[in-house]
Amino acid sequence: MPNFLQEEAKFKYEYINASDCFECLTEQEKKLLVETKTNIVFEAGETIIKRGMLANNILYLTEGLVRVEFINDKKPFTVGLVQPHSFVGIVCCFAFDKFDFTAIAISKTVINFIPMDIIKTFITNNGEFALNLINHMSGVSNGIIHRITSLSQKNIEGALSLTLLNFAKIYKDNHFKLPVNRTELSKIVGYSKESVINTLSKFNKEKLINVSDRDIEIINPETLKQISRLG
């Protein structure tokens, strides 16, 4: 049997980030971007995009954290958390005239609203920008699919472990303050509020984490990683 069939496939999940998409714009295009974009500040808990709004802008997150959710069978489902220097819901923005998702600020957030017509002009006139945007959107889509399929196969312990580790990665520290309450955390994890509270308490008793209201300290990250993989 050929060796390549015996080896585990290795993938490099690397793609152009949102900020890099703008690097190939011409000076004139960059000037146009600055002149036409609008910066809006949202406080934690504010709705940035409501499902059904006209999709006449591309949203670029410069500061804060945003939760993106879809409605399936009348139930909200979180598909991801958007970090700074990323587009919000970019994979859906060109498909319909109206947004098919909701975006909510988890913390104080600053958004650049860029007119859709301007982005379409860049796509039409700048092939390198268009290719970079396609590369970025493909990477984002891949990440969403992996997150959804991963969480769908996990019990509450595995899903919560994965989510806590993701927050630690976002804040680059195993000691952080959760930017959401238990109800919002349950929406991110995909389980009931009661299940989230009970599992946090269990992790705390087993000394995997220290919990004090929203203050979280991951004490045993290796065990938590194991639970996130096997749970």
N, CA, C and O of each residue as an XYZ file, in Angstrom:
924
protein
N       0.850     -1.195      0.000
C       0.000      0.000      0.000
C       0.888      1.248      0.000
O       1.841      1.316      0.776
N       0.597      2.233     -0.851
C       1.419      3.448     -0.894
C       1.484      4.124      0.470
O       0.515      4.150      1.228
N       2.662      4.668      0.750
C       2.865      5.302      2.056
C       1.873      6.413      2.335
O       1.448      6.602      3.475
N       1.499      7.156      1.288
C       0.632      8.310      1.538
C      -0.753      7.868      2.013
O      -1.477      8.652      2.628
N      -1.127      6.610      1.730
C      -2.410      6.106      2.203
C      -2.343      5.680      3.658
O      -3.370      5.573      4.328
N      -1.124      5.437      4.151
C      -0.941      5.002      5.524
C      -0.732      6.173      6.465
O      -0.877      6.036      7.679
N      -0.397      7.306      5.914
C      -0.120      8.467      6.738
C      -1.391      9.256      6.994
O      -2.256      9.363      6.125
N      -1.492      9.800      8.179
C      -2.626     10.644      8.519
C      -2.506     11.965      7.765
O      -1.445     12.589      7.731
N      -3.612     12.372      7.167
C      -3.607     13.623      6.400
C      -3.302     14.795      7.314
O      -3.829     14.896      8.422
N      -2.441     15.681      6.829
C      -2.090     16.871      7.604
C      -2.547     18.102      6.830
O      -2.164     18.318      5.680
N      -3.361     18.885      7.482
C      -3.901     20.072      6.836
C      -3.381     21.319      7.522
O      -3.240     21.359      8.744
N      -3.102     22.323      6.732
C      -2.713     23.615      7.278
C      -3.909     24.556      7.135
O      -4.230     25.025      6.044
N      -4.555     24.814      8.268
C      -5.730     25.677      8.234
C      -5.294     27.138      8.299
O      -5.528     27.833      9.287
N      -4.661     27.579      7.231
C      -4.186     28.950      7.155
C      -4.882     29.646      5.988
O      -4.999     29.102      4.890
N      -5.334     30.858      6.261
C      -5.966     31.620      5.198
C      -5.750     33.101      5.470
O      -5.366     33.493      6.572
N      -5.996     33.900      4.473
C      -5.780     35.338      4.584
C      -6.792     35.922      5.564
O      -7.992     35.670      5.448
N      -6.311     36.697      6.523
C      -7.254     37.292      7.468
C      -7.898     38.533      6.853
O      -7.502     38.989      5.781
N      -8.894     39.068      7.551
C      -9.687     40.166      6.991
C      -8.849     41.408      6.721
O      -9.012     42.055      5.687
N      -7.952     41.743      7.646
C      -7.152     42.960      7.472
C      -6.222     42.855      6.268
O      -5.952     43.853      5.598
N      -5.730     41.644      5.993
C      -4.832     41.450      4.852
C      -5.550     41.656      3.517
O      -4.924     41.979      2.507
N      -6.868     41.465      3.526
C      -7.623     41.648      2.283
C      -7.485     43.068      1.755
O      -7.510     43.292      0.545
N      -7.339     44.028      2.667
C      -7.274     45.432      2.264
C      -5.872     45.867      1.839
O      -5.708     46.935      1.249
N      -4.862     45.046      2.135
C      -3.480     45.448      1.858
C      -3.209     45.633      0.367
O      -2.349     46.424     -0.019
N      -3.948     44.901     -0.467
C      -3.679     44.967     -1.909
C      -4.471     46.075     -2.608
O      -4.388     46.221     -3.828
N      -5.230     46.847     -1.850
C      -5.949     47.966     -2.467
C      -4.957     49.033     -2.921
O      -3.901     49.214     -2.314
N      -5.304     49.721     -3.974
C      -4.466     50.827     -4.436
C      -4.626     51.997     -3.468
O      -5.544     52.009     -2.648
N      -3.740     52.967     -3.564
C      -3.820     54.133     -2.687
C      -5.148     54.874     -2.880
O      -5.742     55.368     -1.921
N      -5.599     54.940     -4.128
C      -6.872     55.602     -4.409
C      -8.030     54.828     -3.773
O      -8.960     55.423     -3.229
N      -7.964     53.482     -3.848
C      -9.020     52.656     -3.259
C      -9.014     52.764     -1.733
O     -10.070     52.797     -1.101
N      -7.814     52.818     -1.149
C      -7.716     52.963      0.309
C      -8.300     54.309      0.747
O      -8.966     54.403      1.777
N      -8.042     55.336     -0.042
C      -8.581     56.658      0.265
C     -10.107     56.631      0.199
O     -10.781     57.205      1.055
N     -10.644     55.966     -0.815
C     -12.096     55.845     -0.971
C     -12.700     55.085      0.201
O     -13.778     55.429      0.687
N     -11.997     54.046      0.653
C     -12.462     53.248      1.787
C     -12.571     54.114      3.044
O     -13.574     54.068      3.755
N     -11.543     54.891      3.302
C     -11.525     55.764      4.492
C     -12.633     56.806      4.418
O     -13.263     57.120      5.428
N     -12.872     57.341      3.225
C     -13.865     58.405      3.059
C     -15.300     57.912      3.181
O     -16.191     58.683      3.539
N     -15.532     56.640      2.889
C     -16.913     56.143      2.833
C     -17.329     55.284      4.026
O     -18.524     55.094      4.255
N     -16.381     54.767      4.782
C     -16.741     53.921      5.923
C     -17.249     54.768      7.083
O     -16.903     55.942      7.221
N     -18.081     54.138      7.913
C     -18.632     54.799      9.091
C     -18.354     53.950     10.319
O     -18.658     52.757     10.323
N     -17.781     54.544     11.364
C     -17.492     53.825     12.610
C     -18.654     54.004     13.584
O     -19.100     55.122     13.841
N     -19.137     52.875     14.123
C     -20.225     52.915     15.102
C     -19.821     52.078     16.312
O     -19.293     50.975     16.167
N     -20.072     52.611     17.502
C     -19.748     51.925     18.753
C     -21.004     51.270     19.318
O     -22.061     51.897     19.391
N     -20.882     50.001     19.720
C     -21.980     49.264     20.338
C     -21.566     48.832     21.740
O     -20.439     48.385     21.955
N     -22.476     48.966     22.677
C     -22.218     48.504     24.036
C     -22.539     47.023     24.138
O     -23.244     46.476     23.291
N     -22.022     46.373     25.175
C     -22.270     44.946     25.378
C     -23.771     44.676     25.443
O     -24.510     45.352     26.158
N     -24.203     43.676     24.681
C     -25.613     43.300     24.665
C     -26.411     43.944     23.545
O     -27.530     43.516     23.263
N     -25.856     44.966     22.902
C     -26.578     45.632     21.813
C     -26.563     44.777     20.549
O     -25.582     44.093     20.258
N     -27.666     44.828     19.805
C     -27.770     44.125     18.537
C     -27.137     44.964     17.437
O     -27.518     46.115     17.223
N     -26.181     44.389     16.752
C     -25.483     45.079     15.660
C     -26.222     44.863     14.345
O     -26.453     45.799     13.579
N     -26.582     43.619     14.107
C     -27.368     43.256     12.925
C     -28.581     42.459     13.392
O     -28.457     41.507     14.163
N     -29.733     42.855     12.921
C     -30.951     42.095     13.195
C     -31.353     41.365     11.931
O     -31.373     41.947     10.846
N     -31.668     40.107     12.073
C     -32.075     39.309     10.918
C     -33.197     40.006     10.169
O     -34.200     40.412     10.757
N     -33.010     40.142      8.837
C     -34.002     40.808      8.013
C     -33.599     42.216      7.599
O     -34.242     42.815      6.737
N     -32.530     42.758      8.211
C     -32.038     44.079      7.821
C     -31.462     44.029      6.408
O     -30.945     42.996      5.983
N     -31.550     45.125      5.692
C     -30.973     45.204      4.358
C     -29.456     45.025      4.427
O     -28.789     45.639      5.259
N     -28.927     44.192      3.559
C     -27.482     43.933      3.538
C     -26.807     44.935      2.613
O     -26.324     44.583      1.537
N     -26.782     46.185      3.050
C     -26.178     47.228      2.212
C     -24.818     47.680      2.713
O     -24.253     48.646      2.201
N     -24.283     46.972      3.726
C     -22.946     47.276      4.240
C     -22.196     45.983      4.548
O     -22.795     44.956      4.868
N     -20.879     46.061      4.444
C     -20.003     45.016      4.952
C     -19.488     45.509      6.303
O     -19.059     46.657      6.421
N     -19.527     44.655      7.318
C     -19.145     45.068      8.665
C     -17.764     44.535      9.020
O     -17.506     43.335      8.922
N     -16.875     45.443      9.436
C     -15.521     45.073      9.818
C     -15.326     45.431     11.289
O     -15.454     46.593     11.676
N     -15.017     44.428     12.100
C     -14.872     44.603     13.544
C     -13.446     45.059     13.878
O     -12.481     44.366     13.558
N     -13.318     46.209     14.512
C     -11.997     46.716     14.882
C     -11.701     46.547     16.368
O     -10.540     46.508     16.775
N     -12.760     46.447     17.179
C     -12.563     46.332     18.629
C     -13.759     45.615     19.242
O     -14.903     45.876     18.870
N     -13.489     44.696     20.199
C     -14.579     44.032     20.902
C     -14.738     42.567     20.511
O     -13.813     41.941     19.993
N     -15.926     42.036     20.769
C     -16.229     40.629     20.495
C     -17.701     40.534     20.120
O     -18.554     41.139     20.770
N     -17.997     39.775     19.071
C     -19.355     39.711     18.537
C     -19.799     38.252     18.409
O     -19.040     37.390     17.967
N     -21.050     38.002     18.807
C     -21.645     36.668     18.650
C     -22.579     36.679     17.454
O     -23.450     37.541     17.347
N     -22.396     35.713     16.549
C     -23.244     35.588     15.365
C     -24.149     34.375     15.533
O     -23.671     33.277     15.819
N     -25.446     34.566     15.357
C     -26.381     33.460     15.528
C     -27.380     33.391     14.385
O     -27.762     34.403     13.798
N     -27.790     32.165     14.090
C     -28.833     31.899     13.103
C     -30.057     31.348     13.825
O     -29.966     30.884     14.962
N     -31.191     31.403     13.156
C     -32.424     30.832     13.699
C     -32.764     29.580     12.910
O     -32.946     29.641     11.694
N     -32.850     28.446     13.592
C     -33.265     27.188     12.987
C     -34.422     26.623     13.795
O     -34.309     26.434     15.007
N     -35.536     26.355     13.121
C     -36.738     25.853     13.804
C     -37.123     26.772     14.959
O     -37.504     26.319     16.039
N     -37.015     28.071     14.701
C     -37.385     29.114     15.661
C     -36.490     29.148     16.901
O     -36.829     29.792     17.894
N     -35.341     28.451     16.846
C     -34.407     28.445     17.970
C     -33.085     29.093     17.545
O     -32.574     28.782     16.469
N     -32.513     30.001     18.381
C     -31.236     30.634     18.044
C     -30.079     29.658     18.189
O     -30.052     28.853     19.120
N     -29.135     29.728     17.277
C     -27.958     28.853     17.328
C     -26.727     29.681     17.016
O     -26.631     30.276     15.942
N     -25.785     29.723     17.949
C     -24.556     30.484     17.758
C     -23.606     29.738     16.828
O     -23.249     28.588     17.084
N     -23.201     30.398     15.748
C     -22.287     29.766     14.799
C     -20.843     30.188     15.008
O     -19.930     29.571     14.459
N     -20.627     31.242     15.805
C     -19.247     31.636     16.056
C     -19.128     32.959     16.779
O     -20.077     33.738     16.871
N     -17.917     33.189     17.296
C     -17.566     34.458     17.925
C     -16.585     35.177     17.015
O     -15.589     34.592     16.589
N     -16.854     36.429     16.718
C     -16.012     37.206     15.815
C     -15.085     38.088     16.635
O     -15.529     38.836     17.507
N     -13.796     37.994     16.348
C     -12.780     38.749     17.065
C     -12.354     39.978     16.256
O     -12.697     40.095     15.079
N     -11.606     40.895     16.883
C     -11.183     42.113     16.182
C     -10.423     41.832     14.886
O      -9.762     40.804     14.736
N     -10.538     42.772     13.965
C      -9.914     42.709     12.645
C     -10.473     41.552     11.823
O      -9.751     40.844     11.121
N     -11.796     41.390     11.941
C     -12.513     40.363     11.188
C     -13.802     40.958     10.635
O     -14.336     41.926     11.176
N     -14.291     40.368      9.551
C     -15.595     40.734      9.027
C     -16.669     40.020      9.849
O     -16.435     38.934     10.378
N     -17.830     40.630      9.951
C     -18.948     40.026     10.673
C     -19.907     39.409      9.664
O     -20.548     40.115      8.886
N     -19.998     38.071      9.688
C     -20.930     37.375      8.802
C     -20.622     37.512      7.331
O     -21.537     37.546      6.508
N     -19.350     37.591      6.984
C     -18.956     37.848      5.606
C     -19.437     36.774      4.634
O     -19.724     37.074      3.475
N     -19.528     35.517      5.098
C     -19.892     34.427      4.184
C     -21.346     34.514      3.735
O     -21.737     33.842      2.780
N     -22.146     35.328      4.407
C     -23.567     35.438      4.063
C     -23.934     36.756      3.401
O     -25.043     36.907      2.889
N     -23.021     37.702      3.408
C     -23.362     39.076      3.007
C     -23.681     39.241      1.526
O     -24.423     40.154      1.162
N     -23.144     38.385      0.665
C     -23.341     38.557     -0.771
C     -24.455     37.674     -1.328
O     -24.785     37.763     -2.511
N     -25.033     36.826     -0.485
C     -26.002     35.848     -0.971
C     -27.406     36.426     -1.138
O     -28.111     36.078     -2.085
N     -27.815     37.308     -0.223
C     -29.186     37.809     -0.236
C     -29.205     39.331     -0.065
O     -28.208     39.945      0.314
N     -30.361     39.914     -0.353
C     -30.523     41.360     -0.176
C     -30.648     41.731      1.297
O     -30.392     42.871      1.683
N     -31.051     40.740      2.130
C     -31.205     40.987      3.562
C     -30.344     40.019      4.356
O     -30.108     38.891      3.925
N     -29.869     40.467      5.532
C     -29.060     39.609      6.389
C     -29.913     38.458      6.920
O     -31.049     38.660      7.349
N     -29.352     37.256      6.885
C     -30.065     36.069      7.357
C     -29.544     35.620      8.724
O     -29.725     34.466      9.112
N     -28.901     36.531      9.446
C     -28.352     36.188     10.756
C     -28.461     37.395     11.677
O     -28.776     38.503     11.243
N     -28.198     37.159     12.946
C     -28.182     38.229     13.940
C     -26.782     38.326     14.528
O     -26.144     37.307     14.788
N     -26.303     39.545     14.737
C     -24.990     39.771     15.344
C     -25.170     40.627     16.590
O     -25.799     41.684     16.537
N     -24.616     40.166     17.716
C     -24.789     40.840     19.004
C     -23.426     41.133     19.616
O     -22.551     40.268     19.629
N     -23.244     42.343     20.121
C     -21.988     42.712     20.775
C     -21.901     42.028     22.131
O     -22.806     42.164     22.954
N     -20.819     41.293     22.370
C     -20.601     40.636     23.656
C     -19.920     41.595     24.626
O     -20.183     41.572     25.828
N     -19.054     42.427     24.093
C     -18.400     43.473     24.886
C     -18.489     44.769     24.094
O     -19.013     44.778     22.980
N     -17.981     45.866     24.656
C     -17.990     47.118     23.905
C     -17.285     46.907     22.573
O     -16.157     46.418     22.524
N     -17.954     47.274     21.511
C     -17.509     46.906     20.173
C     -17.521     48.100     19.229
O     -18.421     48.939     19.270
N     -16.508     48.155     18.383
C     -16.435     49.195     17.356
C     -16.493     48.518     15.982
O     -15.701     47.624     15.685
N     -17.427     48.953     15.165
C     -17.642     48.367     13.844
C     -17.453     49.424     12.763
O     -17.976     50.533     12.874
N     -16.703     49.079     11.713
C     -16.631     49.894     10.507
C     -17.713     49.409      9.541
O     -17.683     48.261      9.097
N     -18.658     50.277      9.218
C     -19.669     49.960      8.216
C     -19.157     50.448      6.865
O     -18.992     51.648      6.642
N     -18.909     49.491      5.964
C     -18.369     49.814      4.639
C     -19.471     49.558      3.613
O     -19.984     48.442      3.537
N     -19.847     50.567      2.821
C     -20.921     50.381      1.843
C     -20.664     49.177      0.935
O     -19.561     49.000      0.418
N     -21.694     48.357      0.749
C     -21.567     47.172     -0.097
C     -21.122     47.540     -1.508
O     -20.327     46.821     -2.115
N     -21.626     48.651     -2.032
C     -21.268     49.067     -3.395
C     -19.766     49.327     -3.531
O     -19.178     49.063     -4.580
N     -19.154     49.842     -2.470
C     -17.715     50.106     -2.510
C     -16.935     48.797     -2.578
O     -15.990     48.670     -3.358
N     -17.336     47.821     -1.755
C     -16.672     46.515     -1.767
C     -16.849     45.849     -3.135
O     -15.908     45.255     -3.663
N     -18.036     45.946     -3.698
C     -18.280     45.341     -5.017
C     -17.438     46.010     -6.091
O     -16.995     45.358     -7.036
N     -17.218     47.314     -5.946
C     -16.346     48.033     -6.894
C     -14.914     47.519     -6.786
O     -14.252     47.313     -7.804
N     -14.432     47.312     -5.564
C     -13.085     46.772     -5.366
C     -12.971     45.381     -5.990
O     -11.966     45.057     -6.622
N     -14.010     44.561     -5.807
C     -14.007     43.193     -6.352
C     -13.936     43.233     -7.878
O     -13.204     42.463     -8.500
N     -14.713     44.148     -8.470
C     -14.772     44.258     -9.934
C     -13.462     44.767    -10.534
O     -13.017     44.283    -11.574
N     -12.849     45.750     -9.868
C     -11.688     46.434    -10.444
C     -10.334     45.908     -9.959
O      -9.309     46.180    -10.585
N     -10.318     45.162     -8.857
C      -9.054     44.718     -8.278
C      -9.096     43.200     -8.090
O      -9.633     42.695     -7.104
N      -8.521     42.492     -9.050
C      -8.560     41.033     -9.022
C      -7.882     40.438     -7.809
O      -8.343     39.429     -7.275
N      -6.776     41.054     -7.359
C      -6.055     40.526     -6.197
C      -6.913     40.641     -4.939
O      -6.925     39.732     -4.109
N      -7.628     41.753     -4.800
C      -8.533     41.914     -3.664
C      -9.623     40.853     -3.714
O      -9.955     40.260     -2.687
N     -10.183     40.607     -4.895
C     -11.244     39.615     -5.049
C     -10.761     38.220     -4.652
O     -11.463     37.488     -3.953
N      -9.551     37.856     -5.106
C      -8.997     36.537     -4.759
C      -8.732     36.415     -3.260
O      -9.009     35.379     -2.656
N      -8.195     37.476     -2.668
C      -7.941     37.463     -1.229
C      -9.238     37.328     -0.431
O      -9.286     36.612      0.570
N     -10.282     38.016     -0.877
C     -11.570     37.936     -0.189
C     -12.162     36.532     -0.299
O     -12.736     36.025      0.665
N     -12.025     35.899     -1.470
C     -12.499     34.525     -1.652
C     -11.731     33.584     -0.727
O     -12.318     32.711     -0.087
N     -10.405     33.770     -0.663
C      -9.571     32.946      0.219
C     -10.019     33.098      1.665
O     -10.146     32.113      2.393
N     -10.257     34.337      2.074
C     -10.680     34.605      3.452
C     -12.039     33.984      3.738
O     -12.216     33.346      4.776
N     -12.994     34.157      2.843
C     -14.339     33.626      3.049
C     -14.335     32.101      3.103
O     -15.094     31.502      3.865
N     -13.485     31.478      2.298
C     -13.373     30.019      2.328
C     -12.852     29.538      3.678
O     -13.335     28.548      4.228
N     -11.846     30.262      4.210
C     -11.296     29.901      5.511
C     -12.312     30.058      6.625
O     -12.403     29.214      7.516
N     -13.081     31.148      6.574
C     -14.117     31.387      7.583
C     -15.188     30.296      7.516
O     -15.621     29.776      8.544
N     -15.611     29.955      6.294
C     -16.623     28.905      6.120
C     -16.133     27.582      6.681
O     -16.886     26.854      7.329
N     -14.865     27.275      6.428
C     -14.273     26.038      6.931
C     -14.304     26.018      8.461
O     -14.621     24.993      9.066
N     -13.973     27.159      9.088
C     -13.975     27.240     10.543
C     -15.364     27.063     11.134
O     -15.527     26.400     12.158
N     -16.368     27.656     10.487
C     -17.746     27.523     10.964
C     -18.210     26.079     10.892
O     -18.829     25.569     11.826
N     -17.907     25.420      9.775
C     -18.311     24.022      9.609
C     -17.659     23.148     10.673
O     -18.310     22.283     11.259
N     -16.368     23.375     10.922
C     -15.668     22.582     11.932
C     -16.249     22.825     13.316
O     -16.400     21.885     14.097
N     -16.576     24.079     13.631
C     -17.132     24.380     14.958
C     -18.480     23.699     15.150
O     -18.725     23.079     16.185
N     -19.354     23.816     14.151
C     -20.695     23.250     14.262
C     -20.642     21.730     14.373
O     -21.306     21.146     15.230
N     -19.854     21.088     13.510
C     -19.774     19.634     13.541
C     -19.115     19.138     14.823
O     -19.484     18.092     15.357
N     -18.136     19.898     15.313
C     -17.451     19.506     16.548
C     -18.390     19.577     17.740
O     -18.469     18.632     18.526
N     -19.107     20.697     17.883
C     -20.017     20.857     19.025
C     -21.186     19.894     18.948
O     -21.670     19.436     19.983
N     -21.654     19.572     17.744
C     -22.812     18.687     17.597
C     -22.511     17.270     18.072
O     -23.427     16.505     18.377
N     -21.236     16.923     18.135
C     -20.840     15.574     18.542
C     -20.404     15.500     20.001
O     -19.971     14.444     20.463
N     -20.514     16.606     20.730
C     -20.000     16.628     22.105
C     -21.125     16.723     23.126
O     -22.174     17.316     22.872
N     -20.880     16.120     24.293
C     -21.798     16.301     25.404
C     -21.514     17.654     26.045
O     -20.639     18.385     25.582
N     -22.240     17.992     27.101
C     -22.101     19.306     27.714
C     -20.686     19.544     28.244
O     -20.174     20.660     28.157
N     -20.057     18.510     28.787
C     -18.706     18.690     29.320
C     -17.716     18.990     28.210
O     -16.860     19.863     28.357
N     -17.825     18.274     27.104
C     -16.921     18.509     25.982
C     -17.143     19.865     25.354
O     -16.187     20.569     25.027
N     -18.427     20.242     25.180
C     -18.751     21.528     24.554
C     -18.313     22.700     25.426
O     -17.783     23.690     24.920
N     -18.534     22.590     26.743
C     -18.157     23.679     27.639
C     -16.641     23.788     27.754
O     -16.101     24.894     27.797
N     -15.950     22.650     27.805
C     -14.481     22.661     27.850
C     -13.915     23.366     26.632
O     -13.026     24.209     26.745
N     -14.439     23.013     25.463
C     -13.976     23.613     24.215
C     -14.215     25.115     24.210
O     -13.366     25.880     23.752
N     -15.365     25.541     24.716
C     -15.711     26.961     24.745
C     -14.822     27.739     25.697
O     -14.371     28.835     25.366
N     -14.563     27.184     26.882
C     -13.689     27.859     27.845
C     -12.265     27.983     27.297
O     -11.611     29.010     27.474
N     -11.799     26.940     26.640
C     -10.461     26.980     26.043
C     -10.397     28.009     24.918
O      -9.372     28.661     24.724
N     -11.498     28.151     24.177
C     -11.544     29.155     23.111
C     -11.478     30.571     23.682
O     -10.819     31.445     23.117
N     -12.169     30.793     24.810
C     -12.103     32.107     25.450
C     -10.681     32.388     25.940
O     -10.188     33.510     25.815
N     -10.023     31.368     26.498
C      -8.639     31.539     26.949
C      -7.733     31.895     25.770
O      -6.801     32.688     25.909
N      -8.015     31.306     24.618
C      -7.231     31.600     23.412
C      -7.502     33.019     22.935
O      -6.582     33.727     22.525
N      -8.767     33.437     22.988
C      -9.133     34.795     22.572
C      -8.435     35.834     23.434
O      -7.904     36.822     22.926
N      -8.441     35.599     24.765
C      -7.856     36.569     25.697
C      -6.368     36.323     25.967
O      -5.716     37.082     26.684
N      -5.846     35.226     25.365
C      -4.423     34.893     25.495
C      -4.011     34.759     26.971
O      -2.917     35.169     27.361
N      -4.908     34.180     27.780
C      -4.655     34.025     29.211
C      -5.618     32.980     29.765
O      -6.800     32.970     29.422
N      -5.103     32.100     30.625
C      -5.963     31.101     31.256
C      -6.801     31.688     32.385
O      -7.671     31.011     32.933
N      -6.545     32.923     32.725
C      -7.340     33.628     33.738
C      -8.023     34.803     33.050
O      -7.363     35.748     32.618
N      -9.338     34.738     32.951
C     -10.064     35.768     32.213
C     -11.454     35.959     32.808
O     -11.922     35.155     33.613
N     -12.091     37.033     32.395
C     -13.458     37.315     32.817
C     -14.395     37.011     31.659
O     -14.260     37.577     30.574
N     -15.347     36.112     31.895
C     -16.313     35.779     30.855
C     -17.076     37.036     30.444
O     -17.586     37.749     31.307
N     -17.164     37.317     29.165
C     -17.871     38.517     28.722
C     -19.382     38.308     28.634
O     -20.111     39.215     28.230
N     -19.852     37.127     29.008
C     -21.283     36.806     28.900
C     -21.790     36.214     30.208
O     -21.014     35.679     31.000
N     -23.109     36.316     30.429
C     -23.705     35.673     31.598
C     -24.003     34.209     31.279
O     -23.711     33.738     30.181
N     -24.579     33.499     32.233
C     -24.800     32.055     32.055
C     -25.803     31.765     30.934
O     -25.661     30.777     30.214
N     -26.801     32.613     30.789
C     -27.787     32.404     29.721
C     -27.137     32.542     28.346
O     -27.375     31.725     27.457
N     -26.322     33.568     28.176
C     -25.636     33.782     26.895
C     -24.614     32.683     26.638
O     -24.429     32.247     25.502
N     -23.945     32.234     27.717
C     -22.971     31.153     27.577
C     -23.661     29.875     27.112
O     -23.108     29.115     26.318
N     -24.872     29.645     27.614
C     -25.612     28.445     27.212
C     -25.946     28.477     25.723
O     -25.972     27.435     25.068
N     -26.204     29.680     25.187
C     -26.488     29.802     23.753
C     -25.242     29.500     22.924
O     -25.327     28.895     21.856
N     -24.092     29.926     23.426
C     -22.833     29.672     22.716
C     -22.501     28.184     22.725
O     -22.055     27.631     21.719
N     -22.725     27.539     23.877
C     -22.393     26.117     24.031
C     -23.413     25.222     23.339
O     -23.070     24.166     22.808
N     -24.684     25.660     23.351
C     -25.729     24.852     22.730
C     -26.435     23.926     23.693
O     -27.062     22.951     23.279
N     -26.336     24.230     24.991
C     -27.020     23.433     26.018
C     -27.793     24.376     26.929
O     -27.645     25.595     26.842
N     -28.620     23.808     27.806
C     -29.453     24.619     28.680
C     -28.617     25.373     29.703
O     -27.484     24.994     30.002
N     -29.193     26.446     30.232
C     -28.527     27.244     31.254
C     -28.216     26.386     32.474
O     -27.140     26.503     33.059
N     -29.160     25.517     32.863
C     -28.968     24.663     34.033
C     -27.805     23.705     33.833
O     -27.026     23.468     34.756
N     -27.684     23.147     32.617
C     -26.577     22.226     32.322
C     -25.237     22.935     32.395
O     -24.258     22.370     32.884
N     -25.187     24.178     31.907
C     -23.955     24.956     31.948
C     -23.562     25.254     33.395
O     -22.398     25.100     33.764
N     -24.525     25.679     34.213
C     -24.254     25.998     35.618
C     -23.758     24.767     36.366
O     -22.787     24.844     37.119
N     -24.419     23.636     36.163
C     -24.036     22.401     36.854
C     -22.651     21.927     36.433
O     -21.879     21.440     37.259
N     -22.333     22.069     35.139
C     -21.036     21.610     34.647
C     -19.913     22.522     35.116
O     -18.827     22.043     35.443
N     -20.155     23.816     35.154
C     -19.164     24.745     35.709
C     -18.876     24.405     37.166
O     -17.724     24.413     37.600
N     -19.939     24.104     37.918
C     -19.785     23.730     39.322
C     -18.981     22.435     39.456
O     -18.140     22.311     40.346
N     -19.245     21.473     38.568
C     -18.517     20.205     38.593
C     -17.032     20.421     38.288
O     -16.170     19.879     38.979
N     -16.735     21.214     37.250
C     -15.348     21.509     36.907
C     -14.637     22.208     38.064
O     -13.456     21.972     38.321
N     -15.376     23.068     38.752
C     -14.809     23.795     39.889
C     -14.470     22.832     41.029
O     -13.395     22.927     41.620
N     -15.381     21.907     41.339
C     -15.161     20.937     42.409
C     -14.008     19.989     42.087
O     -13.279     19.552     42.977
N     -13.858     19.680     40.802
C     -12.788     18.765     40.377
C     -11.467     19.503     40.182
O     -10.471     18.912     39.765
N     -11.468     20.809     40.491
C     -10.266     21.658     40.428
C      -9.670     21.732     39.024
O      -8.457     21.839     38.840
N     -10.571     21.672     38.041
C     -10.139     21.918     36.668
C     -10.098     23.420     36.400
O      -9.262     23.919     35.647
N     -11.040     24.129     37.050
C     -11.113     25.582     36.928
C     -11.480     26.183     38.280
O     -11.987     25.494     39.165
N     -11.217     27.468     38.421
C     -11.742     28.254     39.536
C     -12.825     29.168     38.972
O     -12.596     29.882     37.995
N     -14.002     29.143     39.591
C     -15.112     29.958     39.115
C     -15.581     30.893     40.215
O     -15.832     30.466     41.341
N     -15.696     32.169     39.883
C     -16.272     33.146     40.797
C     -17.072     34.123     39.956
O     -16.527     35.069     39.387
N     -18.389     33.878     39.884
C     -19.263     34.650     39.008
C     -18.747     34.532     37.579
O     -18.754     33.436     37.019
N     -18.294     35.645     36.964
C     -17.781     35.569     35.597
C     -16.271     35.387     35.549
O     -15.704     35.224     34.468
N     -15.622     35.410     36.685
C     -14.174     35.245     36.733
C     -13.826     33.765     36.604
O     -14.254     32.944     37.415
N     -13.043     33.435     35.573
C     -12.675     32.045     35.293
C     -11.157     31.918     35.265
O     -10.465     32.716     34.633
N     -10.651     30.908     35.957
C      -9.232     30.566     35.869
C      -9.118     29.085     35.548
O      -9.588     28.236     36.305
N      -8.490     28.785     34.420
C      -8.280     27.390     34.036
C      -7.044     26.877     34.757
O      -5.926     27.318     34.490
N      -7.260     25.935     35.682
C      -6.173     25.410     36.507
C      -5.497     24.225     35.841
O      -4.277     24.075     35.908
N      -6.296     23.386     35.200
C      -5.774     22.168     34.589
C      -6.133     22.143     33.107
O      -7.057     21.437     32.703
N      -5.406     22.912     32.294
C      -5.753     23.009     30.870
C      -5.608     21.693     30.109
O      -6.362     21.436     29.170
N      -4.655     20.864     30.500
C      -4.445     19.606     29.772
C      -5.637     18.669     29.925
O      -6.074     18.048     28.956
N      -6.160     18.568     31.148
C      -7.335     17.729     31.362
C      -8.543     18.305     30.642
O      -9.353     17.570     30.077
N      -8.654     19.636     30.670
C      -9.765     20.284     29.979
C      -9.679     20.031     28.464
O     -10.701     19.826     27.809
N      -8.464     20.047     27.919
C      -8.278     19.750     26.493
C      -8.683     18.317     26.180
O      -9.279     18.046     25.138
N      -8.356     17.396     27.091
C      -8.715     15.997     26.901
C     -10.241     15.828     26.899
O     -10.795     15.090     26.085
N     -10.902     16.522     27.821
C     -12.354     16.462     27.890
C     -12.969     17.056     26.623
O     -13.960     16.542     26.104
N     -12.366     18.150     26.128
C     -12.893     18.793     24.917
C     -12.774     17.889     23.694
O     -13.582     17.970     22.769
N     -11.752     17.021     23.700
C     -11.574     16.103     22.583
C     -12.478     14.878     22.693
O     -13.024     14.413     21.693
N     -12.634     14.359     23.907
C     -13.332     13.082     24.094
C     -14.782     13.227     24.554
O     -15.577     12.297     24.417
N     -15.128     14.414     25.108
C     -16.452     14.601     25.680
C     -17.559     14.653     24.634
O     -18.730     14.807     24.982
